[in-house]
Amino acid sequence: MKKNMGSTDKIIRFLFAIVVAVLFYTKTVEGTLALVLGILATVMMATSLVSFCPLYLPFGLSTRKKKV
């Protein structure tokens, strides 16, 4: 598994997961929306921790800086 996420991408995903967690714990979002956002936040957190996004592969995307 080759890393394909840059630091900005990882930070944005991490911050999104934190915002969703805060919304969930303050009961701002509830029900199905909370469940869907929670799953999405979990996936985003996991992909930011391993620096790999499987959805980037079919499109040949990478947000990592190329080494010169």
Secondary structure per residue as TSV (DSSP state, phi and psi in degrees):
chain	resnum	aa	ss	phi	psi
A	1	M	-	360.0	112.7
A	2	K	-	-89.5	132.5
A	3	K	-	-64.7	136.8
A	4	N	-	-136.8	18.5
A	5	M	-	-121.0	132.7
A	6	G	-	-85.8	174.2
A	7	S	H	-66.4	-38.4
A	8	T	H	-64.2	-42.4
A	9	D	H	-60.6	-44.4
A	10	K	H	-65.3	-40.2
A	11	I	H	-65.0	-43.6
A	12	I	H	-62.4	-44.0
A	13	R	H	-64.0	-41.9
A	14	F	H	-62.9	-45.3
A	15	L	H	-64.3	-38.8
A	16	F	H	-59.4	-44.6
A	17	A	H	-63.0	-39.1
A	18	I	H	-66.8	-43.4
A	19	V	H	-61.2	-43.3
A	20	V	H	-63.1	-40.9
A	21	A	H	-62.6	-42.8
A	22	V	H	-64.5	-43.7
A	23	L	H	-61.6	-38.1
A	24	F	H	-68.3	-48.2
A	25	Y	H	-71.4	-24.4
A	26	T	T	-89.9	3.9
A	27	K	T	59.0	31.3
A	28	T	S	-73.8	-36.6
A	29	V	S	-116.0	139.2
A	30	E	-	-141.6	169.3
A	31	G	H	72.0	-142.6
A	32	T	H	-63.4	-40.2
A	33	L	H	-60.1	-42.3
A	34	A	H	-63.9	-40.1
A	35	L	H	-64.5	-47.1
A	36	V	H	-64.1	-46.0
A	37	L	H	-64.8	-35.7
A	38	G	H	-64.6	-42.8
A	39	I	H	-65.1	-44.8
A	40	L	H	-61.4	-42.7
A	41	A	H	-65.4	-38.0
A	42	T	H	-64.1	-43.4
A	43	V	H	-63.9	-43.8
A	44	M	H	-64.0	-39.9
A	45	M	H	-64.5	-44.3
A	46	A	H	-63.7	-43.9
A	47	T	H	-67.3	-33.0
A	48	S	H	-72.0	-30.7
A	49	L	H	-72.1	-34.0
A	50	V	H	-96.8	-3.1
A	51	S	T	58.3	33.7
A	52	F	-	-141.1	128.3
A	53	C	-	-118.0	113.1
A	54	P	G	-64.1	-24.4
A	55	L	G	-71.9	-17.8
A	56	Y	G	-75.0	-26.6
A	57	L	T	-58.9	-52.7
A	58	P	T	-61.5	-26.3
A	59	F	T	-96.3	-5.2
A	60	G	T	68.5	28.5
A	61	L	-	-88.5	152.6
A	62	S	-	-156.6	134.7
A	63	T	-	-105.0	5.1
A	64	R	S	-74.3	146.8
A	65	K	-	-74.6	139.7
A	66	K	-	-79.4	137.5
A	67	K	-	-77.3	138.9
A	68	V	-	-97.5	360.0
